Amino acid sequence: MSGYVGVIVSDPWLQSQFTQVELRGLKSKFLSARNQSGQLTVEDLLPVMVKLKDLGEILTGVEIRAILGESYSNMNDELDFESFLRVYLNLRARATAKLGGKRHSSSFLKATTTTLLHTISESEKASYVAHINNYLGEDPFLKKYLPLDPATNDLFDLAKDGVLLCKLINVAVPGTIDERAINTKQILNPWERNENHTLCLNSAKAIGCTVVNIGTQDLVEGRHHLVVGLISQIIKIQLLADLNLKKTPELVELVDDSKEVEELIGLAPEKLLLKWMNFHLKKAGYEKPVTNFSSDLKDGEAYAYLLNALAPEHCNTSTLDTKDPNERAKMIVEHAEKLDCKQYVTPKDIVEGSTNLNLAFVAQIFHHRNGLSADSNKMSFAEMMTDDAQTSREERCFRLWINSHGIGTYCNNLFEDVRNGWVLLEILDKISPGSVHWKQASKPPIKMPFRKVENCNQIIRIGKQLNFSLVNVAGNDFVQGNKKLILAFLWQLMRFSMIQLLKNLRSHSQGKEITDAVILNWANNKVKRAGRTSQMESFKDKNLSNGIFFLELLSAVEPRVVNWSLITKGESDEDKKLNATYIISVARKLGCSLFLLPEDIMEVNQKMILTLTASIMYWSLQQPGSELELESILNEENKTPDASPELDGEGEMALAAEESNLTIDDAASDAALSPHVGSGEPAPQDEKEEPTPGDKEEEPTPGDEKEEPTPGAEKEETPDGE
């Protein structure tokens, strides 16, 4: 089952828009719709699209024909499968637009809410421009371009060189990008502009944005809906950053006992914001619960009660007494201005129920005055539930890595969100297409605990088929939230994904196995051939803590990318952090997708060091002229012992049984310093039973409800579950 290839699309972006189950369903529709000559025309497409539930129930046949006519002047034009997929995506986006985005409003930071729509909200654009003017107005590089005028296309023109978006990411999550890696010349050439956008997109993924359907060329061209969609996600991450117990322990006031505190930890930031809002509304005497940031806020009553409860000194009873929603909305905005909460919504936005802007407005109110007290007893309990630094960093890394794949479920809290198994099944379906039997899976919300165990048992079974080490590990361990085993499983999955990417470069690996030792030897050989002296003995070599080896490796794969005049000797912790931050940004600038932190390099976290090296290797091997790089290493692999013991799954699970993290000596000896450092010179160039063999059944999409298959029956599945 794990060897099943699935439906492959030549365009990686198009492939990323669908799960394998969706692709198989659409492929079936495409093949069945072809005429007797084996062709599919635009005219033949109309009845197919009308029958799809997610289109036909929203768009009429006339509307679908009109949309098709926008792209095809001749209804007899022939379509291949990829054109069929693009037409379907366009129609789905138009259907979503017709609903006003309501279908996706509950999915926090899901890119489809904004980036699939080819229209933008002028109110949102104006709000985001105000945010940029406020937070970046004094930036040394950008201040000559700011303030931007929301009535023009200044935002999109300024975004074309990538500097604005990179700096906005640093505002949202300070320190994400080392600004020394941003190309900030007055006039950038196409290569430098592309580097900035590559750095932006990889850094956006690293803070939790979903950017699977945005490319560097989209940003270079300043495509409005994609730029606004990305900015929207970045700003949401900034505004909701403190909505967790670690940053705001006072949130424990929202619950009554320890069990509810555990549930609180697992809530998505937007759900936590709603819980906070309802907490104050209930105390203020407002009886209707607020369940969303759109229709429940249109009449303004909830806002009036909330502001009166949080800022009674600015209270105006006429806000509640007025019967006109427009007038009330105007008073609410005036009331909010007295709290310095004014830049995200206008009265019109409130009345129209703009989801994104209402969420931003409520988050802004929370930041300025959350109205919570510090209950010492509850806060001490919340502090007891926090993880150690290493576990927190690994949780963050794996959570962001999962979200970067653009799966249907957004992972907010790794240890809570994986307990029902659904998220792990979705990511397994992405990493190993066709490996998941969706008919044997239950979609959340799952009320019966044994259904969660079934999901997790399937995960264990797939893991074993992928040769993961899962000795004495059962699905119930994941359901119980065993952090050590969850982290160990995800590390094996991430490592498997990296190795598969490298193996898929068939011209390099020639089908031979890629091991950790191969990755290590490749890196050492690459540095040596560039005339450098640094070498790493293993992925836990303490000399790696100063970052010099990785700077030399990056310079070896792309000589122009490292500015050696900016590099420190890495003798102090401060200098090591400067180097580590620069390494991560330069690697992302090249095109490496990374989720580690500077501390992972400084402390030589063996697992994260391997991911960094493998990512650089993957990028390098995709460049022209790299065909022979691996050949000698692979040929020598059977002749010499491994330079480093493999960090394999069995070792991980053995460690997980005792301690989830690799023990690393804090004291790291200094490596030999590159001759270019500081000189300013440029560098030289319980398992579920398998179905009986022979039984044939199609899997439903992850969005379908669980349905028991009828013995012997075959059922055709489509993306909408027809």
N, C-alpha and C positions, 0 to 999 in steps of 0.2 A: 504493500500500500504506500509506503514512504517513497518508493521509486516512481510513483505516478507523476508524469510531467505536467499534465493539465493543459488548458487552452493557453497558447502563447501568442501574444500580440507583439508585433515588431517595434511599435512605439512604446517605450518604457512608461511615459506619462499616461498614455491611454490604458496600459495594463494596470497601472496603480489605481485607476478609478473604480475597479471592480474586484470583488472576491472571485475565487475560482468557481464557486457555485453559481454566481451571477453570470460569469462568462459562459459556463456550460449551458445554462438556461437560454441565454441570448443566442448562443451558437445554434442551439436546437431550433429556435424560432427562425433564425436566418436561413437555415437549411430547408426547413419545411415551407418557407414562403417563396422559394425559388420556383420559377415557371418550368414548363416542360423542357426548355432548352438549357436549363441549369443556371439561368441568370435571374438576378433580382433587380428590378427597376424601381425608381422613385414611386411610380404609380402603384407597384405591388406592395410598397412599404406601408401605405396608408391603412389598410385593414389590419395589418399586424400591430401597428402602434395603437390603434383605437382599442384593441382587445386587451392591451396591457393595463392592469388595474391602476398603477401609479400614474398613468397618463390618461386613459380613457375616462376615468371617473372625474377628471379635472378639466381636461381639454376636449372640446367637441371635435368632430371630424372636420368641420369647416376650419376651425382654428389650426388643427394639425396640418391640413392641406396648405393653409396660408403660410405657416412657418416653414414648411418644406419648400414652398415657392420662393421664399427669401434666399435660399441657398442654391436651388436648382431651377433654372429657367425652363429646362426641358424635362418633363416628367418621365421620359423614356430613357433617361441617363441610367447607365448600369452602376450598381453599387457593389463594392467588395465588403468583406466582413468588418474591416476597420472603419469604413465609411458608415456602415450600418450602426456601429457603436457610437460614432461621433454624432450621428443624427439623434440617437436615443439620448445621449447626454444633453444635447441642446434642448430637446423636448422636455426632458426631466427638469432642466433648469427653468424653462418657461413655465412649467406647471408649478414649480416652487414659487416663482415670482408671482404667479396669479394668486397663490394663497397668501402672499405677503410674507413668505418665509416662515409661516407658522409651523410647518411640519418639522422644522429643525430647531425651533426656538428653545427647546429644553436641553439641547446638547451644547454644553459649555465649550467654547473655543473650537467648535467644529467648523472646519474651513468651508463646508458646503453651504453654510448660512450666508456667506458673503462672496466667496470666490467663484461660485458657479453661475451667479447671476451677472448678466452683462449690463445691468443698470445699477446705478449707485444712488444712495439717498443724499440729497444735497444737505439735509440737516446733519446727517452723520459726518459728512465731509467738513462742514463748517465747525462742528464740535471738535473733530480731530485736529483741524488747523489751529483752533484756539488752544488745545492741549499742547501742540508743538510750539506755538508762540510763547506759551507760558513757561515750559520746561527747558527749551533750548534757545530762548531769546538772547541769553548772555554767553552762549557758546562761542569761543574765540574764532572758530572757522565759520560757523553758520550765521553769526549775528549780522553780517553784511547782507545776508539774503532775507532776514526776518525783520518785522513780522510778515507773514504770508497773508495774502488777500483771499478769503474763502470764495469770493465771487469769481475768481479767475482760475486758470489751470496752473498757477504757481507751484502748488503742492506736487503735481505730477512732474513738472519740469525739473524741480529741485531734487526729486527722488531718483532721477535718471542716472546720477553718478554714484549712487549707493551710500554716500556719506551720511545723509539725513537718516536713513533707515538704520544704519549701524549705530549711530549716536542715540537714536530713539530706543534701541534695544538696551543700550547701557543705562538709559534713564529707568527703564522698566526693571532690569536686574543689574545693578551696578557691578562692574568688573567682568561682565561676560566677555567683552571684546577688549583686547589691548589696543588702544587707539593708535599706538605706534605702528600697528599693522595696517591701518586704513590708509589708502592712497588719497591724499588731500591736496594734490597739486591744483593750481588754478584751472588748468586744462588737462583732462585725462585722456589718454589714448584708449582705444577699444579694449586692449588687454587689461589695463589698470581698472577700467570701469567694470569689466567682467569679474575681476578679482574681488572688488568691493561687494558686488552682488552675491558672489559665491560665499564670501565671508558672512554676509547678511543672512542668507538663507540657512546656512549651516548653524549659525549662532541662534537664529530664530527657532530652529528645531531643538537646540540645546536648552532653551528656556521653556519649551512646552507648546510652541506653535505647531499647527498642522499645515505643512507647506507642500504636500505631495503633488499638488496640481499647479504649482508655481515654478517657473524656470527663470534663469538669469535674464534671458532675452525678453521675457514679459516685463521685467523691471527696467531693463534698458530702454524699452519702448514706452515705458510709463503707462501701461495698460490700466485704465482707471479702476475697474472693478477689482483687479487683483491687488493693486497698491492699497486701495482702501480696505480690502479684506485683510491684508497682512497687518496694516497699521491698527485695525480694530482689534486683532488678536493681541498684539504687543501691548496696547493700552489696557486691555482687560487684565492681562497678566500683571501689569503694574498696579492697577486699582484693587485687585483681589489678592495681592501678595500677602497681606497681613491677616487674611481671614483663615487663620488656623491657630490651634492652641499654643504652638511654639512661639509664634510672634505676638499673639494676643491671648494670654492665659485667662483674661477676664471673661472670655466666652463661656467658661464653665458655668457661669451664672444662668445660662439658658437651659440647663438641665438640673434634675433633682438628685440623681444618684449615680454611682460609679458605672452601672451598666449603660446608662444614657450617655455618659462621657465617652465610652468606647464607640457608641454609635455616632457621636458628634465628630470624632476623629475621622470617621470614614465618609463624612458628608463632603460633596463637591462644594467649592467656594460659593457658587451662586445659590446652592441650597442652604448653606450656612447663613448667607446674607438674608434670605427669605425668613429663615428661622429667627434671626435677630430682629428683623422688622416686625414679625408677628408677635414676638415676645413683648415689644414695647406697645404695639397696638392693643394687645389684650389688656395690658395694665392701664392703658388710656381709655378703655371702654369701647373700643372698636370691635364689633362682634364678627365681622366677615373675614375669614382667613384669606391672606394674599398668597396665591399659588403660582403667580407668574409676574413677569415684568412688563406686561402689555395690557391685556383687557382688564385685569383687576385694578389697574391704576388709572384708567382713562378718566373716571369721574373726579379724581383728585382727592376724594374723601380720605383715603388711606394716608396720603401725603400730609393732609391737613392735621390729622390726628398725630402722626409721627413727629412732625416738626413742633407741634404744640407741646408734645410730651418731652422732647429733647431740648427745646429752647423756649421755655415758658416766658422768659424775659422779653422775647420778641413776639409773643402770642397775640393773635388778633382773632377774636371770636367771629368776626364777619367772614373769615375764610370758611368756617363750617356752616354759617347761616345762609350764604349765597346759594342759589339754586342753579345758576348758570355755570356749567363745567368750564367754559372758556374763561370766565371771570375768576373762578376759583383757581384755575391753573396759573393765571397771571399773578394772583396773590401769593401762591405757593412759591413761585420763582422769586418774588420780591422778598418773601420771608427767608428763603434760602440764601439770598444775597447777603443778608445780615450775618450769616454764618460763613460767608465767603465760599458758598457752594453755588456757583452760577454758570460755569462754563460749558456744561454738558447738555442741558435741556432748555428748550424754549416752551412757552405755554402750548404752542401747537404740537410739539413733540409729546407732551403729556397727554393731550386730548386724543392724539392719533395712536397712542400706545406703542411708541417706538421701543422695541425690546432692548436693543443695544444701548441706547441713550438712557433709558430708565435705569438699567442695571448700573451704568456708569454713575448716574446721579445718586442712586442709593448708596453705592460704594463710597462716593465722595462724602456724603453725609456721615457714614460710619467712621471714616477717617477723622473727620473734624469733631464729631461728638457721638461716641458710641453709647453713652449713658449707662455703662456697665460698672459695677463696683468690684472690688477685689475681695472675694471670699477666700480667706487664707486656707481653709480646710480643703475646699474644692481645688484650689490652685495647686496645693501640694500634691494632690492625687494626680492632677494632670501632668505635673512635672515627673512623677514616678513612671509615667507611661512613655516618656520620650526615649528614643534610642540613643546608643552611643554614636559618636561622630562618624566612625567608619561605616556602621550599618546604615546611618542616615544618608551618607554619600552614595552607597551602593543602591539603596532604595531609590534615590533620586535618579541615578544613572539608568537603571533598568526601566523605571517608570517613563522617563523621557524617551528612551530608546523604543519602548513599546508604542508610545504615542506618535513617534516619528513615522511609523508605517501607515498612519491614516486609517486604522481599523475603525469599525463601527462604534465601539465603546471607548470613551475618553477615560483614561486611568488617572484618577485624582489621588488615591492613596493606595500604593502598591499592595501592602499586606492585607488591606481590607477588600480591595476590588478583585483580587485573584481568588478569594475563598470560594466563590461559587463556580469557578472554573471557566466561565464564559470568555473572559478576556484572554486567558491562556489558549483556549481553543481558537480564538480569532487570530492571535499572533502566530500560532502553529500553522494555521491555514495559509497565512502569508509567507512564512519561512519555508514550509514544505507543502506546496499546493497539492490538494487531493488527499492529504493524510487524515483529515477529520471526517468522521461519519456524522453529519449534522442530524440525521434522524435518530441518532442515539444520544443527542444532546438536548438539554433543556435551557431555554432562554430566560433570563431574569425578567421580572421578579420571580424567584423560586421560593415557594412556601414550604415544600416538603424537603427536609434535610437530605433524604437519600438521593434526591435528584442532583444535589450539589456533589455528593460523593460519586455518582455515576459520571458526571462531567469530569471530575478530577481523576477518576479511574481511567477514563479514556486518555487523559493527558499523560498519565504514567505509561499506559500502553504504547502510545505514540513515541514517547521519550525512549522507551526500550527499543522500539523499531529503528530509532535514529542512533542507536548504540550509546545512549546516555547511561551513566552509571547510576542506577536507582535501586541499589540493594537495600532491602528492608524499608523501602519507601512506599507508602500507600496513598491513595487519593484522599483519605481522611486526614492525613497530615497537612495537606493544603487547606482543607475545609476548616481545620482547627487553627490555621494561621501560623504554622511553624515557620518562623522567619528564617532560620538557618537553612532549612530544606528548600524553601521558596527561592532564596537568593542563590543557593547552589544549583537548582534546576535552571533558573534564568541565566546564570553564568554559562552553563553548558549550552543553552539555546543560543545565546549571543555568540559564543565561540563557534558553534555549528554554522550559524549564519555567515560569519566572517570566512570560515574555511570554505563554505560552498561558493561564496563570491570569488575567492581565489581559484578554486577548482574550475569554475565556469570559464575562466580565461584559458580555454583548452589549448590554445597555441603555446601557452607557457608551461602548464602543468602536464600536458600530454596524458591526461587521465591519471597521473600518479598522485598518491596521497600527499596532501600538504599537512605537515606537522608543525608543532610549535618550534621545533629545532630548525626546520626549514625557514621559518619566518625570521628567527634569530640570526641564522647564518646569512640569509639574504641581506639583512640590515648591516651586519659587520662587513660583508664583502662590498656593499655599496659605498660605505664610508671609506674603506681601505682603498678602493679603486679611485676615489676622488682625491687621494693623497693625504688623507687625514690619519691621525694616530689613535683616536678614541675607538674603543671596542667595548662591548658589553658581554660579560661572562654569562649572564642569565637575565631573566626578566625581573629578578629581585636583586640585581647588582646594586649595592648601595652607592656606587659612584655615579649612578644615573641621576641622583637627586639634584645635582647642580644644573642639569639640563643640557650640558654642552654636547653630549653624544647626539641627542635628538636634533639640536640645531645644526650639527654637522651632517646628519642624515637628511634633513630637509634641504640643506644647501646642496647636497650631493644629487638629490632627485630633481631639484630646480635651482640652479646656481644664483639666480637673481632674486630669490624670494626672501633671503635673510639679510637684514642690514646689520652687519657685524659691529658697527659703531654703537649700536643700541644694547649690545650684550654685556652683561656683567660677568665677573669671574665666578659667581655663585658660591662665595665663601660664607656669607651670612644668610640667615633665613629670609631676610628681606630681599637679598639679591637672587636667591633661589626662586622666590615667588615671582619676581619680575621676569626671570627667564622662562619659568613654567607657563606663566600667563601668555607670554609672547609666543612660545612654542604652539600652544593650543590655537591661538588666533591665526598664526601663519599656516598651520596645517589645515584649518578650516578655509582659509583664503585660497589654498591650492584646490580644495574640493573634498577634503576628508570630513566625513560625518562623525563627530566625536561628542561624547557625553561625559567625559571625565572632568575633574576640577584640578586647578594648580596643585592643591594639596596631595592629590594622587601621585603626581610626579615627585613632589618634594619628599613624600614618605615612601616612595617606590612601592606603590600598591601593585603587586605582581599581575593581577588580572587586568587592571587598567593600563599598565605598561604594555601588555600584550595587545590590547585593543588599539592603542596608539600606533604601535609598530605595524600591525597588520593593516590598519587603515592607510598609512603612508605607503606601504608596499602595494596595496590594491590600486591606489592612485598612480603610482609609478609604473606599474605593469600595464596600465591602459595607454601609456604614452607611446608614440611611434618610436621604433628602434629598440624596444625593450624585450624583443622576442627571445633573446638568448640569455637573459638575466638569470632565469631559474634553472636552465638546463644543466649547468655544471653542478649546482647545489643538489639537484635531484639525483644526478648521477653519482654523487659522492655520498648520498644519504645512507646507502647500504654498506659503504666501505668503512665509515668512521662512526664511532659512538656519538650519540647526541651531545651537542655542546651544552644543552640544558635539559634537565628532566622535563617532560611534557606536563603542562598543567592540565591534566586530563580530568574527565568527569569523575572517575573513581576516587582520585585524590581529593576532589572537591567534596564528594559526599562523605569521605572519611573525615575530612576536616569538619564538615557540617555536623557530624555526630558529636564532636567535641567542642569545636569553636568555629564560628562561621567565617572569621577573618584570618587571613594569613598573618602570622606573627613576624613583624619586621623590626629590626633594631632601629631605634630612632636616630642613633648617631651614624651619619653617612660620611664616609671618607671622601675627600675631594678627588676628582678625576684630573688627569693631565689636561691643562687648559689649552684650548685651540690657539694657535699662534695669531689668529685673526681677532681674538677677543680684545676689545678696547683699543685696537689699533686704528679703527676707522677704515681699514683696507677692505676691499671687496673680497669675498671668498673665491678660491679657485672654482673654476667651473665644475484493593479488593477488586479484582478486575471483572469487566463485563464480558460475557461470552461473545466471541466473534460470530457474525452471521454465517450460516452454512454456505460453503463454497458453491457457487452456481446460482445463488439467489442474486437477483439483479435489482437494484433500487437506486434511484437518484436521490441525492441529498437535497433537502430544502435549504433555502438561504438562512443565514443567521437571524434574519428578521422575522421568520415564520414561527408560528407556535408549534410546539412538539406534537407530532401525530404518529401514532403507531402504524407501521406499514402493514398492509393486508398481505398475508402469506401468498406468495406466488404472483402477486400483482405488480405490474410496472406502472410507474407514475412519472410523467414528465413534469419537471419543475421549471419555473421561470423566476426571474428576480422578484416578482411581486407575489409569488406563491400560488400562481394559478394552478 
